[in-house]
């Protein structure tokens, strides 16, 4: 395992520059109630948007739901969970569009841009009580994933979130299913280490429940709404490859909130050891 750690750390150093990064504060542990709140909040948001469903064999959902009257304060709340430096311009533009809508401009495309799916995940995590140190709220999935990867590297026994290959790990409620939406998707989450800090179009959903043959996960800005997507899974619960043209799933992020000492005492599998298998 040590040679794997050394190789990953070298990649991380190369991505950041030659100077060693400053020593960071170690993440803290959380009780299992935080994971339960994540699931409650994600499900409540999905219900409020109308229990929309997406997945293989399901009809396409109509576009434009995000621009509805009731949607404006919901999406605004998601953006408010993102640091002002990232969210400020998006909020200002869409408040202006909302004002135009109220004044009679039916063509004002409220929340039609920028994408707010990462803001939704940030909102759920922050609302559940996960602090900025343990989950880096961002308007970009790739940037909060960078923070997750750094913790897995630097604090393997205390990292609250742990990356796994989708072919070897079966998702559980509270985990994140993350896909690469770029034209040239990453082959693995490990390839992200060489480009950390650079934007990459991605999308992550929060796993809500597991059913026979499917992993059901809630995400924001899916068909312009908060939608539950059914991902096909094998008998062991591992995600199957998606249809050609769909974003490629590059990692499943294990949610270890409530599963680390002192809330779950006992021996732990090293983060890097588990992720490298």
N, C-alpha and C positions, 0 to 999 in steps of 0.2 A: 504494500500500500504506500510505503514511503516514496518509491520512485514515481508513482502516480501523482502524489501530492507535489513532488518537486516539479514534475512536468507541467502540472496545471498552474502552479505558482509562477513558473517562468512565462507561461502564456499571459497570465494576468499582468505581470510586470511589463512585458512587451507592449501590452495594450495600453497601459497607463503612462509609460515613459521610463527612462532609466532610473530616476530617483525613486528610492523605496517610499511607499505611501506611509503616512503617519499612522501610529497605532490607534486603532479605533476602540471605542467602548464596546464591550461584549454585549450581545443581546440578552434580554431578560426572559424568564419563563412566564407563561400565562396559564391560568386554570382552564379546565375543559369548558367552562361556561362561555368563554370567548368564542370557541369554535361553534357552540350551539347558537350564539347570537349571530354569527356570520350566516349560518343556514337560515335562521328566522328572518333576518333582514333581506337576504337574497330572495327568499320565497315570497315575502310580503311585497317586495317591489314587483316581482313577476305577476302576482295576483292583481296588484293595482293597475298594471298595464293591460290586464284582460286575459291572463293565462295563455298567451300566444305560444304556439308550438312550431318547431322547425326540425327537419331531419329527413332521412331517406324515406321516400314514399309519401311524405306529407305535402299538401298543396303549398304553393308559394304564397307568402304573406304579402299583403298590400304595402306599398311604400308610403312614407309621409306621416306615419303615426307620431313621430317625434314633434311634428309641428302642430299637433292638436292643442286645443285650449287647456286641457287638464295636464298636458305633458310639460308645459313650460316650467312650472315650479319644481317638478320632479328632476328634470335635467339640470336646472339651475343648482339644485341641491348637490347633485353629483359633482358639478364643476367646482362648487365651493369647498369640496374636500381636497382639491388639488392646490398646490402652492400658487399664490397670486402671480408670481412671475410667469407661470405657464398658463394660468386660467384667465388672467385679467382681460386680455384682448378678446378672447372668445366670449366671455361674459358681456363685455361692453358691446360688441357687435350684435349679439343676439338680444340684448335688452333693447337696442335700437330697433331691431326687426320686430320685436314684440310690440313696441310702442307703435310702429307703423301698422302692424296688424290691427291693433285696437282702434287705430284711427281710420280703418277701412281699407288698408292695402292688403287685399287677399293674396297677393303674390309674394308677400314677405316670407322667405324660406327660413322660418325660425328653427334653429338647431340643425339645419341641414349641413353645416360644417362648423368647426372641425369635428372629426370623429370623437365620440365621447365614451367609447367602451372602456378605456383605461380609467377614465374619471369614475365610471360606475363601480369598478372593482375597488378603487381607492375609497369611494364613499362607503361601501360595505365594510371594508377593513377598519376604517376609522370609526364608523358607527358602532362596530362591535367592540371597540376599545383597544385595537392594536395600534401602538404608538408609532410615530414616524421612524424611530430607530429600528423597529422590527419589520415595518413595511413602509417602503419609500413611496408615498403617494405621488402619482405622476399622471400626466396626460398621455404618456406613451407606455405601452406594455413593455417595450424593450428596455426602458430605463428602470422600471421597478424590478424587472427580471435581472438586470445587471446587479442591483443591490442584493437580491436573493442569492445570486451566484457568488458574490463576494463573501457573504456570510458563510455559505457552504464551504468555501475555501479557507477562510480565516478562523472560523469557529465551528469546526466540524461536529463537535459534540453538543453545541448549544444553539445551532442555527434553527430558527423556527420554521423555515421552509427549505425543502430539499429537492433538487432536480432529479428526475428519473427519465430513462428512455421509455417511451410508450409501449415498446415491444416486450418489456420485461417487468413492468409494474402495473398492477391493477388499481385504478383510481378508487378513492374512498370519499365519502361526503366531506366537503370542506376543501378538498384539493383543487388545484387549478389545471385545466386542460388548455395548453397554449399552442397556437398554430402560427406559422410564418406565412404572411400574406404577400410576400414579395415575389417578383418574377423568378428569382433564383433563390429558393428557400434553403435554409441551412439543413445539412444532413443530420445534425445533432445539436443539442444545446451546448455541447463542448466547443463547437465552432464559434459560438458567440464570444468566447473568451478572447479571441484575437481581435475583435472589433468593438469591445465594450466601450460605451460612451457615444457610439454613433447610432443615429436613428435607424430603425428597421421597422417596417410595417408589420405588426403582429396583432394577435387577438387572443385573449384568454377568457374562459368561462369558469364559473365556480360550480363544482360538482355538488348537486343537490341530493341526488339519490341514485341508487343502483337498482336496476330491474333486470330480469332475465334477458340477456342478449343486448342490453343497452346501458349506457352511462348517460344520465340526464343532468345537464348542466345549464345554469342560468348565466346569461351574458347581456351586456348593454349594447345598444346600437346594432343589434341583430335584426335586420329588416326594419330599421328605424324605430326600434322599441326594445324593452327588456323582454327577452324571449328565452324559453327553455328549449335547448337543442338536444335531441337524442343522438348520441354517438353509438354506432354499432360496436359490440364487444364480443370477444370469443367466450367459450364456456368458463374460462378462468377469470373473466372480467377485464382482460386487457383490451385496449382499443384496437380495432381493426383499421387497416389503411382506408383512407377516405376515397371517394370517387375522383377520377381525373378532373382537374380543374378546381377542386376544392382546396382551400388552404391546407398545407401539410402540417400535421401535428408533430412538433419537434420535441416537446417535453411534457411530462405531467409533474406538477410541483406538489410534492407531499406536504400537507399541512400538519405540522407537529405541535401546534398549540394545544396545551393540556396533556401532552405526551412526553414531556421532558421533566427531569427532576427539578423540584421536589414533588411535582404533581403526579409523576409516573416513575417512582423509584425503581432502580434495577439497572442492569447492564444495557448500554445503548450500542446500536450498530453505528460505526463511524459514518458520518455523512459522505465523505469522499469514497470510503470503501463500498458503501451501498450503491452510490451513484455510478461507480466505475464498473460494477459487475455487469 
